[in-house]
Amino acid sequence: MSTAKPSWVFGYGSLMWNPGFATPETQPARLHGWHRAFCIYSEHYRGTPQKPGLILGLLPGGACRGLAHRLSRNGYDAVRRYLRKREIDNDGVYREEVRPIQLQDGRTVQALVYLADRQHRQFAGKLPPARAAALVRRGRGATGTNLAYLRNTISHLGELGLTDRVLEDLARRAGLSDAVARP
C-alpha cells in the first residue's frame, strides 16, 4: 500500500452508488490505463465459496469512467480503515494503489484505486460471456444478488450519461434486458 495520503477514492462499481461514508464532493472521473471488467469471483459480497458470484475489478488497458469521492479531512483515518476492510480485508482480492485520475472539472488528483490482484485465487480473468452470465444470474452473498450489482452499475453509469457495451451484453445474457438502455 502506498504511503501517500490521497484525498480521493475512485469508484467504478459499488463505490459509485454506495460509498459507505460521507463525502464532501463527488465528481465524474476517468482513470486512464485501466478498464472495468467482471473478473473476480465473489465468495462474500455477491456469492459464497460454494456458489461464487462475479464482481468488478480493474484490468490494465483502456480507460475507466466512474465517480470520484473526496475524502473528508475529518474522519480521514476512519474512512481509510473502512475502505481497507471493505475492499481488501474480506477476500484480499484487490490491491490498493494511488493513481492519478481526471475529474470532470479538469483537475487531475491522486486517488485510491482498487485494482484486481491477478495472482489471487479468486481472480477469474476474462471469462466466456455465457459462463460470466451464469455466475451473475446465480450469485447471492452478504450484500445481495449479483444481478442487483450489475443492474446498479449499469444504472449509475447511465446517470453519468455513459454506456458500457460489455456490461450491457452481460446484462442481456443474464436476463436483465430491462437494465439495458434502449437506443
PyMOL commands that set and color helices and strands:
alter all, ss='L'
color gray80, all
select helices_A, chain A and resi 14-17+76-89+129-138+146-159+165-174+177-179
alter helices_A, ss='H'
color red, helices_A
select strands_A, chain A and resi 8-11+26-42+53-70+94-103+108-116+140-141+144-145
alter strands_A, ss='S'
color yellow, strands_A
deselect
rebuild
show_as cartoon
